[in-house]
C-alpha cells in the first residue's frame, strides 16, 4: 500500500503524518491488518530494536477519589468493589516495588488516587522514592499523583523521581463528556510542569470510551505536540460500578490499528501497551509487541493483569527481549541531553520532530483507568469461545493481591 510506504518513510525520518493519513490507518480493513502491523513494526524496530521495557505499578493510595472521571473505578461515587486504603508507608511501597524489579521491571510507577497531591503528600512520596532508590539504585521511578501545583514537580525531581505521568486520556472536544471536575487544560498544564522541572514526561490516552476515529487522532496529535518521552495507550476496562461499565467497543484488530497509528504519529517515543491489553487484545497481544516497545508487568491499579511469568514468556516467544537496566530506552537524539536516563527533550528530539535526521537511531504511567486484567480459566475447565464483539466480563477481575494487601504481588 502506498499509504504504508509513505508512513514508514516518514517514521524513519521522525516526520509527522498528516491527519488524513492517521485516520486512514484506523480505517484499514482486517485484510490489510498484518500489512499495517508490519509497516509500523519497521518504525518500531528502527528506533527501539526488539527490546521491550517492563514497567511495574504500585498503587500508593487506592480509591475514594473526589474526581468524577467516568472510566475510573476509584472515582467519586464508584460502586466498584475495589481495594480501598490510604497511603502506603515507604517501606511497604519499596517492598512492592522490589517485587516488580525482581521480575524484570526497569521502571516503577507510583500512583495515588486524588485530584492532586498536597505538599504533605509530596513529602510522603519523596520519602517513598528515596526508599525505593536506596534499595534499587538503577530503577527508574515515575510518579502519577494527579494535577500538580507550582513547585511540586521540582520537589519530586529533587527527591529522585525520573518521570511524571499524567494522561490526556481523550480529545479536548470530548473531555467534558468524560470528566467534569477538572479540565483538559488542567491536564496539559501538569504535563508542562513536569517538562519544565526536568522530569521525563509520560502522557497517553484511553481508547474504547465511545470516541470517534477523529477523537483518537486528535488526542495523539495533541500528545505529539506536548512531546512526552512515553505514551501509554490504555484500552478501557469497563469495570462494574462505573458509568462506562457497558462500553465494550474494542476488538483486537481495532486495538492494533490504534497502536499502529500512535507509532506512526510518535515514531521515536516509548509507546506503552498499558491497561486493558489482556481484555481487548487477548491472544493477539504478541502482535502488539511489533508496535509498542513497552508494557506493564503483572497487575494494574485496581484490577488483575496477566501473570508476570506469562508476560515474560510472551515476550520471548514473540522473538523480543526484555530491556536491561543498563540499556537506554530512547533513541540517542532524545536521551543525550540527560545522560541517557529516561530520555530527554534534546533539540530536535521531539515526538517525531521535523528536525534534520539521517534515520540512524539507536537500535512508558498508567492512568487511573483501573488497567487491564486477566483471570485465567482453570486448565480443567477451559473458557468457552465467544464472539469478539461480545463483552468479555469473564476477563475482568478486581485486584486482591499485592500493594495494600497481605498477599504476594503478581510480578
Secondary structure, 3 states (H helix, E strand, C coil): CHHHHHHHHHHHCCCCCCHHHHHHHHCCCHHHHHHHHHHHHHHHHHHHCCEEEEEEEEEEEECCCCCCCCCCCCCCCCCCCCCCECCCCHHHHHHHHHHHHHCCCCEEEEEECCCCCCHHHHHHHHHHHHHHHHHCCCCEEEEECCCCCCCHHHHHHHHCCCEEECCCECCCCCHHHHCCCCCHHHHHHHHHHHHHCCCEEECCEEECCCCCHHHHHHHHHHHHHHCCCEEEEEECCCCCCCCCCCCCCCCHHHHHHHHHHHHHHCCCCEEEECCCHHHHCHHHHHHHCCCCCEEECCCCCCECCCCHHHHHHHHHHCCCEECCCCCCCCCHHHHHHHCCCCCCCCCCCCCCCCCCCCCCCCCCCCCCCCCCCCCCCCCCCCCCCCCCCCCCHHHCCECCCCCCCCCCCCC
